[in-house]
Amino acid sequence: MGILNNKGKPKHKRPCRHIGKPLTALAAVLCVAIAPIASANMNVIDVSGWQSADVTRVVDADAAIVKITEGGGYVNPSWRSQTDWARQTGKACGGCNHEGRGTAY
């Protein structure tokens, strides 16, 4: 009769509810402590069309962001050589479009 009667005590105990908050706090502390170790300090150069075609070669940086286009039909005439030099010198490289009025995409 005791097996079919569900009104008695359960056969297993519930996990302690009071342990959740300390475990969450410990996880948060570990994330904050470990995150600076995993992050990298990178020097990145922002390159525009008015700069020389080999600026990404001569500047000591880890990465380059090259402006390729701008709203109104402008195209950076040196963007290909600027990105090529960045890649040839082992820099991470990305391109961007400035839509105008300070908005970049």
Helices and strands as residue ranges (DSSP letters): G 17-19, H 20-38, E 44-47, H 55-58, E 63-70, E 74-75, H 79-88, E 92-100, E 103-104
